[in-house]
Amino acid sequence: MCITEPQSGSDVAGTKTKAVRKGDEYILNGTKTFITNGGLANVYVVVASTNPELKNKGLSCFIVERDTPGISVGKEEDKMGIRLSNTTDVIFEDVHVPAENLIGKEGDGFRIVMKALEKSRPICIAPLIGTAQRAIEIATDYCRIRAPYGKPIGKLQGIEFNFLYRACIPAYHWNISCA
């Protein structure tokens, strides 16, 4: 899904990509960023504004094939983690999309995106939680083993506070125990 944009990030309502109806097609112009599999996908679902005055109520979704003239893919992001996921910009310059590729009707885009994210966000976040949990385990083990001057660094107050903050504060926000 091509949702995120350079100027608005994940604020879907801030979408600047435009889709202007011309007869039996729409002309898309805009840039999407951080698109998962942007350089690999054959088909995109693109969120674009069909009525900018209506903000989020003026958003629409389109099915757009990658080989459509006017689509280009930016450089792949050099990410710190999740490196197996191809993440790129996707640029739309005067891309002609048949009107029949509109998903639902004009103005349905925000609702469609929110429904999709409602289902996909937990799936995206699960591996990140596992990665964070493993990082805490590795750091904890290191703090027990590393003992300059005969005392494990995990017994130093500054390190203890750091672990408290990193392990328990996020747990507090999720209303779970950090014990």
NUZA-29517 format. One record per residue (C-alpha): x negated, y negated, z; residue number from 1; residue in three letters. Coordinates in nm, 3 decimals. Example, Ala and Ser with C-alpha at 12.3 -4.5 7.8 and 13.67 -1.06 7.14 Angstrom:
% residues 2
{east -1.230	north 0.450	up 0.780	k 1	r ALA}
{east -1.367	north 0.106	up 0.714	k 2	r SER}
//
This chain:
% residues 179
{east 0.000	north 0.000	up 0.000	k 1	r MET}
{east -0.136	north -0.340	up -0.097	k 2	r CYS}
{east -0.026	north -0.556	up 0.197	k 3	r ILE}
{east -0.321	north -0.734	up 0.360	k 4	r THR}
{east -0.446	north -1.062	up 0.211	k 5	r GLU}
{east -0.767	north -1.259	up 0.276	k 6	r PRO}
{east -0.595	north -1.568	up 0.420	k 7	r GLN}
{east -0.327	north -1.398	up 0.630	k 8	r SER}
{east -0.469	north -1.062	up 0.732	k 9	r GLY}
{east -0.197	north -0.831	up 0.858	k 10	r SER}
{east 0.062	north -1.111	up 0.879	k 11	r ASP}
{east 0.295	north -0.974	up 0.613	k 12	r VAL}
{east 0.513	north -1.285	up 0.630	k 13	r ALA}
{east 0.208	north -1.489	up 0.522	k 14	r GLY}
{east 0.189	north -1.312	up 0.185	k 15	r THR}
{east 0.073	north -1.546	up -0.093	k 16	r LYS}
{east 0.070	north -1.294	up -0.380	k 17	r THR}
{east 0.350	north -1.400	up -0.611	k 18	r LYS}
{east 0.579	north -1.206	up -0.840	k 19	r ALA}
{east 0.764	north -1.426	up -1.090	k 20	r VAL}
{east 1.049	north -1.276	up -1.289	k 21	r ARG}
{east 1.021	north -1.327	up -1.666	k 22	r LYS}
{east 1.298	north -1.146	up -1.849	k 23	r GLY}
{east 1.279	north -0.774	up -1.781	k 24	r ASP}
{east 0.943	north -0.788	up -1.600	k 25	r GLU}
{east 0.759	north -0.958	up -1.317	k 26	r TYR}
{east 0.421	north -1.131	up -1.342	k 27	r ILE}
{east 0.204	north -1.064	up -1.035	k 28	r LEU}
{east -0.081	north -1.290	up -0.923	k 29	r ASN}
{east -0.280	north -1.263	up -0.601	k 30	r GLY}
{east -0.549	north -1.078	up -0.409	k 31	r THR}
{east -0.508	north -0.800	up -0.157	k 32	r LYS}
{east -0.791	north -0.709	up 0.078	k 33	r THR}
{east -0.893	north -0.409	up 0.292	k 34	r PHE}
{east -0.687	north -0.177	up 0.072	k 35	r ILE}
{east -0.735	north 0.185	up 0.172	k 36	r THR}
{east -0.829	north 0.389	up -0.137	k 37	r ASN}
{east -0.806	north 0.070	up -0.343	k 38	r GLY}
{east -1.080	north 0.190	up -0.573	k 39	r GLY}
{east -0.941	north 0.545	up -0.601	k 40	r LEU}
{east -0.563	north 0.510	up -0.624	k 41	r ALA}
{east -0.384	north 0.550	up -0.956	k 42	r ASN}
{east -0.070	north 0.375	up -0.830	k 43	r VAL}
{east -0.022	north 0.091	up -0.582	k 44	r TYR}
{east 0.277	north -0.029	up -0.385	k 45	r VAL}
{east 0.229	north -0.406	up -0.389	k 46	r VAL}
{east 0.396	north -0.658	up -0.158	k 47	r VAL}
{east 0.454	north -0.991	up -0.330	k 48	r ALA}
{east 0.665	north -1.299	up -0.275	k 49	r SER}
{east 0.954	north -1.337	up -0.517	k 50	r THR}
{east 1.088	north -1.637	up -0.326	k 51	r ASN}
{east 0.820	north -1.821	up -0.122	k 52	r PRO}
{east 1.072	north -2.060	up 0.038	k 53	r GLU}
{east 1.235	north -1.765	up 0.217	k 54	r LEU}
{east 0.900	north -1.652	up 0.370	k 55	r LYS}
{east 0.939	north -1.288	up 0.487	k 56	r ASN}
{east 1.294	north -1.267	up 0.348	k 57	r LYS}
{east 1.153	north -1.350	up 0.005	k 58	r GLY}
{east 0.912	north -1.056	up -0.010	k 59	r LEU}
{east 0.954	north -0.766	up -0.250	k 60	r SER}
{east 0.771	north -0.439	up -0.317	k 61	r CYS}
{east 0.662	north -0.312	up -0.657	k 62	r PHE}
{east 0.517	north 0.010	up -0.792	k 63	r ILE}
{east 0.217	north -0.087	up -1.004	k 64	r VAL}
{east -0.004	north 0.151	up -1.199	k 65	r GLU}
{east -0.375	north 0.082	up -1.163	k 66	r ARG}
{east -0.447	north 0.088	up -1.536	k 67	r ASP}
{east -0.209	north -0.204	up -1.593	k 68	r THR}
{east -0.399	north -0.492	up -1.761	k 69	r PRO}
{east -0.498	north -0.768	up -1.519	k 70	r GLY}
{east -0.578	north -0.543	up -1.223	k 71	r ILE}
{east -0.935	north -0.533	up -1.098	k 72	r SER}
{east -1.093	north -0.373	up -0.794	k 73	r VAL}
{east -1.340	north -0.564	up -0.577	k 74	r GLY}
{east -1.647	north -0.424	up -0.408	k 75	r LYS}
{east -1.612	north -0.145	up -0.156	k 76	r GLU}
{east -1.633	north -0.260	up 0.206	k 77	r GLU}
{east -1.942	north -0.148	up 0.399	k 78	r ASP}
{east -1.762	north -0.051	up 0.718	k 79	r LYS}
{east -1.907	north 0.040	up 1.056	k 80	r MET}
{east -1.677	north 0.341	up 1.097	k 81	r GLY}
{east -1.430	north 0.550	up 0.896	k 82	r ILE}
{east -1.682	north 0.536	up 0.612	k 83	r ARG}
{east -1.517	north 0.813	up 0.412	k 84	r LEU}
{east -1.220	north 0.586	up 0.345	k 85	r SER}
{east -1.269	north 0.381	up 0.027	k 86	r ASN}
{east -1.163	north 0.026	up 0.119	k 87	r THR}
{east -1.165	north -0.254	up -0.140	k 88	r THR}
{east -1.000	north -0.571	up -0.261	k 89	r ASP}
{east -0.743	north -0.532	up -0.538	k 90	r VAL}
{east -0.694	north -0.838	up -0.757	k 91	r ILE}
{east -0.383	north -0.904	up -0.966	k 92	r PHE}
{east -0.419	north -1.160	up -1.247	k 93	r GLU}
{east -0.113	north -1.205	up -1.468	k 94	r ASP}
{east -0.016	north -0.840	up -1.420	k 95	r VAL}
{east 0.304	north -0.755	up -1.609	k 96	r HIS}
{east 0.522	north -0.514	up -1.411	k 97	r VAL}
{east 0.853	north -0.379	up -1.546	k 98	r PRO}
{east 1.153	north -0.499	up -1.344	k 99	r ALA}
{east 1.249	north -0.135	up -1.295	k 100	r GLU}
{east 0.934	north -0.096	up -1.077	k 101	r ASN}
{east 1.088	north -0.317	up -0.808	k 102	r LEU}
{east 1.153	north -0.103	up -0.498	k 103	r ILE}
{east 1.504	north -0.172	up -0.372	k 104	r GLY}
{east 1.602	north -0.528	up -0.453	k 105	r LYS}
{east 1.436	north -0.868	up -0.426	k 106	r GLU}
{east 1.388	north -0.963	up -0.062	k 107	r GLY}
{east 1.376	north -0.602	up 0.067	k 108	r ASP}
{east 0.994	north -0.601	up 0.090	k 109	r GLY}
{east 0.946	north -0.702	up 0.452	k 110	r PHE}
{east 1.192	north -0.439	up 0.575	k 111	r ARG}
{east 1.031	north -0.172	up 0.355	k 112	r ILE}
{east 0.681	north -0.257	up 0.480	k 113	r VAL}
{east 0.785	north -0.259	up 0.847	k 114	r MET}
{east 0.951	north 0.082	up 0.809	k 115	r LYS}
{east 0.640	north 0.224	up 0.639	k 116	r ALA}
{east 0.407	north 0.082	up 0.906	k 117	r LEU}
{east 0.630	north 0.212	up 1.183	k 118	r GLU}
{east 0.560	north 0.564	up 1.054	k 119	r LYS}
{east 0.195	north 0.524	up 0.951	k 120	r SER}
{east 0.038	north 0.319	up 1.230	k 121	r ARG}
{east 0.036	north 0.601	up 1.490	k 122	r PRO}
{east -0.131	north 0.829	up 1.235	k 123	r ILE}
{east -0.396	north 0.564	up 1.161	k 124	r CYS}
{east -0.463	north 0.490	up 1.527	k 125	r ILE}
{east -0.492	north 0.848	up 1.654	k 126	r ALA}
{east -0.845	north 0.908	up 1.518	k 127	r PRO}
{east -0.958	north 0.572	up 1.656	k 128	r LEU}
{east -0.841	north 0.664	up 2.005	k 129	r ILE}
{east -1.028	north 0.994	up 1.979	k 130	r GLY}
{east -1.342	north 0.816	up 1.860	k 131	r THR}
{east -1.322	north 0.565	up 2.147	k 132	r ALA}
{east -1.266	north 0.842	up 2.399	k 133	r GLN}
{east -1.571	north 1.032	up 2.270	k 134	r ARG}
{east -1.783	north 0.715	up 2.284	k 135	r ALA}
{east -1.689	north 0.669	up 2.650	k 136	r ILE}
{east -1.779	north 1.033	up 2.722	k 137	r GLU}
{east -2.120	north 0.996	up 2.555	k 138	r ILE}
{east -2.191	north 0.669	up 2.738	k 139	r ALA}
{east -2.084	north 0.821	up 3.070	k 140	r THR}
{east -2.316	north 1.118	up 3.021	k 141	r ASP}
{east -2.602	north 0.883	up 2.933	k 142	r TYR}
{east -2.539	north 0.673	up 3.245	k 143	r CYS}
{east -2.564	north 0.985	up 3.460	k 144	r ARG}
{east -2.887	north 1.104	up 3.296	k 145	r ILE}
{east -3.077	north 0.777	up 3.253	k 146	r ARG}
{east -3.236	north 0.710	up 3.590	k 147	r ALA}
{east -3.514	north 0.452	up 3.595	k 148	r PRO}
{east -3.667	north 0.417	up 3.941	k 149	r TYR}
{east -3.485	north 0.732	up 4.053	k 150	r GLY}
{east -3.130	north 0.594	up 4.042	k 151	r LYS}
{east -2.882	north 0.666	up 3.759	k 152	r PRO}
{east -2.790	north 0.346	up 3.575	k 153	r ILE}
{east -2.425	north 0.446	up 3.616	k 154	r GLY}
{east -2.463	north 0.354	up 3.985	k 155	r LYS}
{east -2.551	north -0.005	up 3.901	k 156	r LEU}
{east -2.261	north -0.238	up 3.973	k 157	r GLN}
{east -2.280	north -0.417	up 3.635	k 158	r GLY}
{east -2.258	north -0.085	up 3.448	k 159	r ILE}
{east -1.974	north 0.035	up 3.671	k 160	r GLU}
{east -1.774	north -0.284	up 3.603	k 161	r PHE}
{east -1.840	north -0.248	up 3.231	k 162	r ASN}
{east -1.699	north 0.106	up 3.235	k 163	r PHE}
{east -1.404	north -0.001	up 3.445	k 164	r LEU}
{east -1.320	north -0.272	up 3.195	k 165	r TYR}
{east -1.367	north -0.054	up 2.885	k 166	r ARG}
{east -1.187	north 0.253	up 3.020	k 167	r ALA}
{east -0.916	north 0.127	up 3.253	k 168	r CYS}
{east -0.808	north -0.212	up 3.122	k 169	r ILE}
{east -0.686	north -0.073	up 2.784	k 170	r PRO}
{east -0.521	north 0.214	up 2.974	k 171	r ALA}
{east -0.341	north -0.043	up 3.192	k 172	r TYR}
{east -0.192	north -0.205	up 2.882	k 173	r HIS}
{east -0.066	north 0.134	up 2.763	k 174	r TRP}
{east 0.065	north 0.211	up 3.115	k 175	r ASN}
{east -0.143	north 0.528	up 3.153	k 176	r ILE}
{east -0.375	north 0.647	up 3.428	k 177	r SER}
{east -0.751	north 0.603	up 3.386	k 178	r CYS}
{east -0.835	north 0.845	up 3.666	k 179	r ALA}
//
